[in-house]
Amino acid sequence: MLSIQTIRENPQWVIERLKVKNFDASEMIDLVIDLDSQKRETQKMLDDHLAESNRLSKEIALCFKEGNKAEADSLKFRSQELKSVSKALEAGMSKLVVRIHDLMVQLPNLPQEGVPAGRTPDDNEEVESHGQMPALAQDALPHWELAAKYDIIDFELGSKVTGAGFPFYKGKGAKLQRALITFFLDQAAEAGYTEYQTPLAVNEDSAYGTGQLPDKDGQMYCITDDQLWLIPTSEVTLTNIFRDVILRESDFPIKITAYSPCFRREAGSYGKDVRGLNRLHQFDKVEIVQVTNPERSNQALEEMREHAASLIRKLNLPYRVLKLCGGDMSFASAMTYDFEVFSAAQKRWLEVSSVSNFESFQANRMKLRYKNADGKSVQAHTLNGSALALPRIVAALLENNQTPQGIIIPEVLRRYTGFDLID
């Protein structure tokens, strides 16, 4: 969430920055500033009335002490009037606080100055590419046909048991999943990330804290009887470890990781873009999260970007890195890099990771702060990245490594899979 101070002091700048995300905040910002002025004026009136009430209380006590009952009764009547007005002012304050909050949570995070303008993925800026495109035979198969040929992923069984977008992995397919998860976690540990195993459901405060609510409530699975939400990523659980926490600057950088299944309702149900593993309702992912001070957060973003890139390089997959334009960024992000691997049989790029700096946006919502060297309480910065999401990595591995003999397993995975070929 943006800070009210930033909006109050730089309203036009906020409006202009949000235009980069194609969000017209003009009316909302004007209303927030007006309500905030009312709130500040009401607070002053309330403070004045409370100060007057305190003064009268002392005078009443003095009158009783001096035996001046008539004067004390008169002052008590005036005190009751002040208390009645103060109660009304407090009620007004509460309503203003709620109205301001309801508006503030609808405002996206401000994009950094380096974020390119644009509306669609076509406007994203390529900042890195690596690897050679594999040359496949004319009869190369897409991964969903390879999965059926080698009996390693069963999409129809998933549809029967649960629904579209919930595949079964079996045999070497299941072992490949487990191998990738373990490999990604081991690499995160080597990079200094502490591993967690987190819950798969969160309460509303947690979903609100990282920005999933209210922005993405329609994209999340809700357990309505208990008002719990299945996580779309372990970013939510990992980052909320620090909700309502005051850290020390010496704690930084905090680097944590987790593997989890992820649940997303927005997955489509037809078309080549959502076929097979291209888009799922449930999928596996290893997430990395950092919490740090503002001065270091962009450096942390670049470190996380390189970590994700190193994983893809070790899997020998061609990839490219895109700096997302304003229109393609998430609600909470200030800067995002997307990673895409090339899927040779489909002849298209598949997104496998996003690495984002949220700056103080999530910290403000979560009341996550730290004490700096001067003892001042300052909002921390939070970052997260996929390292990596499995489905499209698996799709690219199957397609790019297919041979007449079978599907070759990348060398870095063989000690985890226990085999070097799916045949």
C-alpha positions as CSV (number, residue, x, y, z in Angstrom):
1,M,0.0,0.0,0.0
2,L,1.2,3.5,-0.8
3,S,1.8,5.8,2.2
4,I,-0.6,8.6,2.8
5,Q,2.3,10.9,3.3
6,T,3.6,10.2,-0.2
7,I,0.2,10.9,-1.7
8,R,-0.3,14.1,0.4
9,E,3.1,15.5,-0.5
10,N,3.4,14.4,-4.2
11,P,-0.1,13.9,-5.5
12,Q,0.6,14.8,-9.2
13,W,3.8,12.7,-9.2
14,V,1.8,9.7,-7.9
15,I,-0.8,10.1,-10.6
16,E,1.8,10.3,-13.3
17,R,3.7,7.2,-12.0
18,L,0.5,5.2,-11.9
19,K,-0.3,6.2,-15.5
20,V,2.7,4.0,-16.5
21,K,0.6,1.1,-15.1
22,N,-2.3,2.5,-17.2
23,F,-4.1,3.3,-14.0
24,D,-6.0,6.6,-13.8
25,A,-5.8,7.6,-10.2
26,S,-6.8,11.2,-10.6
27,E,-10.2,11.1,-8.9
28,M,-9.1,8.6,-6.3
29,I,-6.1,10.7,-5.3
30,D,-8.2,13.8,-5.0
31,L,-10.7,12.0,-2.9
32,V,-8.0,10.5,-0.6
33,I,-6.4,13.9,-0.1
34,D,-9.8,15.5,0.7
35,L,-10.7,12.7,3.2
36,D,-7.3,12.9,4.7
37,S,-7.7,16.7,5.2
38,Q,-11.1,16.0,6.9
39,K,-9.5,13.4,9.1
40,R,-6.6,15.7,10.1
41,E,-9.1,18.5,10.9
42,T,-11.3,16.1,12.9
43,Q,-8.3,14.8,14.8
44,K,-7.3,18.4,15.7
45,M,-10.8,19.1,17.0
46,L,-10.8,15.8,18.9
47,D,-7.4,16.6,20.5
48,D,-8.6,20.1,21.5
49,H,-11.8,18.7,23.1
50,L,-9.8,16.0,24.9
51,A,-7.4,18.6,26.2
52,E,-10.2,20.8,27.3
53,S,-11.9,17.8,29.1
54,N,-8.6,17.1,30.9
55,R,-8.3,20.7,32.0
56,L,-11.9,20.7,33.2
57,S,-11.3,17.5,35.2
58,K,-8.5,19.2,37.1
59,E,-10.7,22.3,37.8
60,I,-13.6,20.1,39.0
61,A,-11.3,18.3,41.4
62,L,-9.9,21.6,42.7
63,C,-13.5,23.0,43.1
64,F,-14.5,20.0,45.2
65,K,-11.3,20.3,47.2
66,E,-12.2,23.9,48.0
67,G,-15.8,23.1,48.7
68,N,-17.2,25.0,45.7
69,K,-19.9,22.5,44.8
70,A,-21.9,24.8,42.6
71,E,-19.0,25.7,40.4
72,A,-18.0,22.0,40.2
73,D,-21.5,21.0,39.1
74,S,-21.4,23.7,36.4
75,L,-18.0,22.5,35.1
76,K,-19.2,18.9,35.2
77,F,-22.1,19.8,32.9
78,R,-19.7,21.4,30.5
79,S,-17.4,18.3,30.7
80,Q,-20.3,16.0,29.8
81,E,-21.0,18.2,26.7
82,L,-17.4,17.9,25.7
83,K,-17.4,14.1,26.1
84,S,-20.6,13.9,23.9
85,V,-19.0,15.9,21.2
86,S,-15.7,14.0,21.5
87,K,-17.6,10.7,21.1
88,A,-19.2,12.0,17.9
89,L,-15.8,13.2,16.6
90,E,-14.4,9.7,17.3
91,A,-17.2,8.1,15.3
92,G,-16.5,10.4,12.5
93,M,-12.8,9.7,12.6
94,S,-13.4,5.9,12.5
95,K,-15.6,6.4,9.3
96,L,-13.0,8.5,7.7
97,V,-10.2,6.0,8.5
98,V,-12.2,3.2,6.9
99,R,-13.1,5.2,3.8
100,I,-9.4,6.2,3.3
101,H,-8.2,2.7,3.8
102,D,-10.8,1.3,1.3
103,L,-9.5,3.7,-1.3
104,M,-5.8,3.2,-0.5
105,V,-5.9,-0.6,-0.9
106,Q,-7.2,-0.1,-4.5
107,L,-4.2,1.9,-5.5
108,P,-1.4,-0.2,-7.2
109,N,2.2,0.2,-6.3
110,L,4.2,2.9,-8.1
111,P,6.5,1.5,-10.8
112,Q,10.2,2.4,-10.6
113,E,11.5,5.1,-13.0
114,G,13.2,2.4,-15.1
115,V,9.9,0.6,-15.9
116,P,9.1,0.9,-19.6
117,A,5.7,2.4,-20.6
118,G,3.3,0.0,-22.4
119,R,0.1,-1.8,-22.2
120,T,0.7,-5.4,-23.3
121,P,3.4,-8.1,-23.2
122,D,4.5,-6.9,-26.6
123,D,5.8,-3.7,-24.9
124,N,8.1,-5.6,-22.5
125,E,11.8,-4.9,-22.9
126,E,14.2,-7.8,-23.5
127,V,17.3,-7.3,-21.3
128,E,19.0,-10.7,-21.6
129,S,19.0,-13.8,-23.7
130,H,21.1,-17.0,-23.5
131,G,21.4,-20.4,-25.2
132,Q,21.0,-21.9,-28.6
133,M,17.6,-22.9,-30.0
134,P,17.5,-26.8,-30.2
135,A,17.1,-28.2,-33.7
136,L,14.3,-30.9,-33.5
137,A,13.2,-33.4,-36.1
138,Q,10.2,-32.5,-38.2
139,D,8.1,-35.1,-36.4
140,A,9.0,-33.7,-32.9
141,L,6.1,-33.9,-30.4
142,P,4.7,-31.3,-28.0
143,H,5.0,-32.2,-24.4
144,W,1.5,-33.4,-23.9
145,E,2.0,-36.0,-26.6
146,L,5.3,-37.0,-25.1
147,A,3.7,-37.3,-21.7
148,A,1.2,-39.8,-23.2
149,K,3.8,-41.6,-25.2
150,Y,6.0,-42.3,-22.2
151,D,3.2,-42.5,-19.7
152,I,4.6,-40.0,-17.3
153,I,1.8,-37.4,-17.0
154,D,-2.0,-38.2,-17.1
155,F,-4.1,-35.2,-17.8
156,E,-7.3,-37.2,-18.3
157,L,-7.0,-38.8,-14.9
158,G,-6.6,-35.4,-13.3
159,S,-9.7,-34.2,-15.1
160,K,-11.6,-37.2,-13.8
161,V,-10.5,-37.0,-10.2
162,T,-10.5,-33.2,-9.8
163,G,-11.0,-31.2,-13.1
164,A,-9.0,-29.7,-15.9
165,G,-5.7,-28.2,-14.8
166,F,-4.9,-30.8,-12.1
167,P,-2.7,-33.4,-13.7
168,F,-1.3,-36.6,-12.3
169,Y,2.5,-37.2,-12.6
170,K,3.6,-40.8,-12.4
171,G,6.6,-43.1,-12.8
172,K,9.6,-41.1,-14.2
173,G,7.4,-38.1,-14.5
174,A,6.8,-38.0,-10.8
175,K,10.5,-38.6,-10.1
176,L,11.4,-35.7,-12.5
177,Q,9.1,-33.4,-10.5
178,R,10.7,-34.4,-7.2
179,A,14.2,-34.1,-8.8
180,L,13.5,-30.5,-10.0
181,I,12.1,-29.5,-6.6
182,T,15.1,-30.9,-4.7
183,F,17.6,-29.4,-7.2
184,F,16.0,-26.0,-6.9
185,L,15.9,-26.1,-3.1
186,D,19.5,-27.3,-2.9
187,Q,20.6,-24.4,-5.2
188,A,18.7,-21.9,-3.0
189,A,20.4,-23.3,0.1
190,E,23.8,-22.9,-1.6
191,A,22.9,-19.2,-2.3
192,G,22.2,-18.6,1.4
193,Y,18.4,-19.0,1.5
194,T,16.9,-20.7,4.6
195,E,14.4,-23.4,3.7
196,Y,10.9,-23.3,5.1
197,Q,7.9,-25.6,4.8
198,T,4.8,-23.5,5.0
199,P,1.0,-23.9,5.3
200,L,-0.9,-24.1,2.0
201,A,-3.7,-21.9,3.2
202,V,-3.7,-18.4,4.6
203,N,-6.2,-16.1,6.4
204,E,-7.5,-12.8,4.9
205,D,-4.9,-10.7,6.8
206,S,-2.1,-12.6,5.1
207,A,-3.6,-12.5,1.6
208,Y,-4.2,-8.8,2.1
209,G,-0.6,-8.2,3.4
210,T,1.1,-9.3,0.2
211,G,-1.5,-7.7,-2.1
212,Q,-3.5,-10.7,-3.3
213,L,-6.6,-9.3,-1.6
214,P,-8.6,-7.4,-2.6
215,D,-6.9,-7.2,-6.1
216,K,-6.9,-11.0,-6.9
217,D,-9.8,-12.4,-4.9
218,G,-11.4,-13.9,-8.0
219,Q,-8.1,-15.7,-8.9
220,M,-7.7,-17.5,-5.6
221,Y,-9.5,-20.6,-4.2
222,C,-11.4,-19.7,-1.0
223,I,-12.3,-22.2,1.8
224,T,-15.5,-20.3,2.5
225,D,-16.5,-21.9,5.8
226,D,-13.2,-21.0,7.4
227,Q,-12.4,-17.9,5.3
228,L,-9.0,-19.3,4.3
229,W,-7.4,-19.0,0.9
230,L,-5.3,-21.5,-0.9
231,I,-1.9,-19.9,-1.7
232,P,-1.2,-18.9,-5.3
233,T,2.5,-19.0,-4.3
234,S,4.5,-19.5,-1.1
235,E,5.5,-15.8,-1.4
236,V,2.3,-15.2,0.6
237,T,3.2,-17.4,3.5
238,L,6.9,-16.6,3.5
239,T,6.5,-12.8,3.4
240,N,3.8,-12.9,6.1
241,I,6.2,-14.4,8.5
242,F,7.2,-10.8,9.1
243,R,3.8,-9.2,9.3
244,D,3.5,-6.9,12.4
245,V,7.2,-7.5,13.1
246,I,9.9,-4.9,13.9
247,L,13.3,-6.2,12.7
248,R,16.8,-4.9,13.4
249,E,18.9,-3.6,10.5
250,S,21.5,-6.2,11.4
251,D,19.0,-8.9,10.5
252,F,19.3,-8.0,6.8
253,P,19.4,-9.4,4.3
254,I,16.8,-12.0,5.2
255,K,16.8,-14.8,2.6
256,I,14.2,-17.6,2.7
257,T,12.8,-20.2,0.4
258,A,10.1,-22.8,0.2
259,Y,8.6,-25.4,-2.1
260,S,4.9,-25.6,-2.3
261,P,2.0,-26.5,-4.5
262,C,0.4,-23.4,-5.9
263,F,-3.3,-22.9,-6.6
264,R,-4.8,-20.5,-9.2
265,R,-8.3,-20.3,-10.4
266,E,-7.6,-18.1,-13.4
267,A,-6.1,-20.9,-15.6
268,G,-8.0,-21.3,-18.9
269,S,-9.6,-24.5,-20.1
270,Y,-9.0,-24.6,-23.9
271,G,-6.6,-23.4,-26.7
272,K,-2.9,-24.0,-27.4
273,D,-1.8,-21.5,-24.8
274,V,-3.3,-23.6,-22.0
275,R,-2.7,-27.1,-23.4
276,G,-0.9,-29.6,-21.3
277,L,1.4,-28.0,-18.7
278,N,1.2,-24.5,-20.2
279,R,-1.3,-23.4,-17.6
280,L,-2.6,-25.2,-14.6
281,H,-4.9,-24.7,-11.6
282,Q,-2.4,-26.6,-9.4
283,F,1.4,-26.6,-9.9
284,D,4.6,-26.9,-8.0
285,K,7.1,-24.1,-7.5
286,V,10.1,-23.2,-5.4
287,E,10.0,-19.6,-4.2
288,I,12.7,-17.3,-3.0
289,V,12.0,-14.2,-0.8
290,Q,14.2,-11.5,0.5
291,V,13.5,-8.8,3.1
292,T,16.1,-6.0,3.2
293,N,16.6,-2.3,3.7
294,P,15.6,0.2,1.0
295,E,19.2,1.0,0.1
296,R,19.9,-2.6,-0.9
297,S,16.7,-3.7,-2.5
298,N,17.6,-3.1,-6.1
299,Q,20.9,-4.9,-5.6
300,A,18.9,-7.8,-4.1
301,L,16.6,-7.8,-7.1
302,E,19.6,-8.2,-9.5
303,E,21.0,-11.0,-7.3
304,M,17.7,-12.9,-7.4
305,R,17.5,-12.4,-11.2
306,E,20.9,-13.9,-11.6
307,H,20.0,-16.8,-9.3
308,A,16.9,-17.7,-11.4
309,A,19.0,-17.3,-14.6
310,S,21.7,-19.7,-13.2
311,L,19.1,-22.4,-12.7
312,I,17.9,-22.3,-16.3
313,R,21.4,-22.3,-17.6
314,K,22.3,-25.4,-15.6
315,L,19.3,-27.1,-17.1
316,N,20.6,-26.1,-20.6
317,L,17.5,-24.4,-21.7
318,P,17.5,-21.3,-23.9
319,Y,15.9,-18.4,-22.2
320,R,15.3,-14.7,-22.3
321,V,14.7,-12.1,-19.6
322,L,12.1,-9.4,-20.0
323,K,11.7,-6.2,-18.0
324,L,8.0,-5.9,-17.7
325,C,6.2,-2.7,-19.0
326,G,3.8,-0.9,-16.7
327,G,0.7,-2.5,-18.2
328,D,2.1,-6.0,-17.7
329,M,3.2,-5.7,-14.1
330,S,1.4,-7.0,-11.1
331,F,-0.6,-4.8,-8.8
332,A,2.0,-4.9,-6.0
333,S,5.3,-4.8,-8.0
334,A,7.6,-1.8,-8.4
335,M,9.9,-3.6,-10.9
336,T,9.6,-7.1,-12.4
337,Y,11.8,-9.3,-14.5
338,D,10.1,-12.2,-16.3
339,F,12.0,-15.3,-17.5
340,E,10.9,-17.3,-20.5
341,V,12.3,-20.5,-21.8
342,F,11.9,-21.6,-25.4
343,S,9.7,-24.6,-26.1
344,A,11.1,-26.1,-29.3
345,A,8.2,-28.3,-30.3
346,Q,5.6,-25.6,-29.6
347,K,7.9,-23.0,-31.1
348,R,7.0,-20.4,-28.5
349,W,8.4,-18.8,-25.3
350,L,7.0,-20.0,-22.0
351,E,7.2,-18.0,-18.8
352,V,8.9,-19.9,-15.9
353,S,9.7,-17.1,-13.4
354,S,9.0,-13.6,-12.3
355,V,11.4,-11.8,-10.0
356,S,10.0,-8.6,-8.4
357,N,10.9,-5.8,-6.0
358,F,7.8,-4.6,-4.1
359,E,9.8,-1.9,-2.3
360,S,7.8,-0.8,0.8
361,F,4.3,-1.6,-0.7
362,Q,3.8,-5.0,1.0
363,A,5.7,-3.8,4.1
364,N,3.3,-0.9,4.6
365,R,0.3,-3.3,4.3
366,M,1.9,-5.8,6.7
367,K,3.3,-3.2,9.1
368,L,6.8,-4.7,8.6
369,R,9.4,-2.3,9.9
370,Y,13.0,-2.3,11.2
371,K,15.1,-0.1,13.5
372,N,17.8,1.6,11.6
373,A,21.2,2.7,13.1
374,D,19.6,5.8,14.5
375,G,16.9,3.8,16.3
376,K,14.3,5.2,13.9
377,S,11.5,2.8,12.7
378,V,11.6,2.4,8.9
379,Q,9.6,0.3,6.5
380,A,11.6,-2.6,5.0
381,H,11.6,-3.6,1.4
382,T,10.3,-7.1,0.2
383,L,11.2,-9.0,-2.9
384,N,10.3,-12.4,-4.3
385,G,11.0,-14.7,-7.2
386,S,10.1,-18.0,-8.7
387,A,13.2,-20.3,-8.6
388,L,11.6,-22.0,-10.4
389,A,8.0,-22.8,-11.4
390,L,7.9,-26.4,-12.6
391,P,5.2,-27.0,-15.3
392,R,6.7,-25.0,-18.2
393,I,10.2,-26.0,-17.2
394,V,9.1,-29.6,-17.5
395,A,7.4,-28.9,-20.8
396,A,10.5,-27.4,-22.3
397,L,12.8,-30.2,-20.9
398,L,10.6,-32.8,-22.5
399,E,10.2,-31.1,-25.8
400,N,13.8,-29.8,-26.2
401,N,15.5,-33.0,-25.1
402,Q,13.5,-35.5,-27.1
403,T,15.4,-38.0,-29.3
404,P,14.5,-41.2,-31.1
405,Q,15.8,-43.1,-28.1
406,G,13.8,-41.1,-25.5
407,I,14.0,-37.9,-23.5
408,I,17.5,-37.0,-22.2
409,I,17.6,-35.8,-18.6
410,P,20.0,-32.8,-18.0
411,E,23.2,-33.9,-16.3
412,V,22.6,-31.7,-13.2
413,L,19.4,-33.7,-12.5
414,R,20.6,-37.2,-12.9
415,R,21.8,-37.7,-9.3
416,Y,18.3,-36.7,-8.2
417,T,16.3,-38.7,-10.7
418,G,18.5,-41.8,-10.7
419,F,18.1,-42.2,-14.5
420,D,19.4,-40.3,-17.5
421,L,16.7,-41.1,-20.0
422,I,12.9,-41.3,-20.1
423,D,12.1,-44.1,-22.5
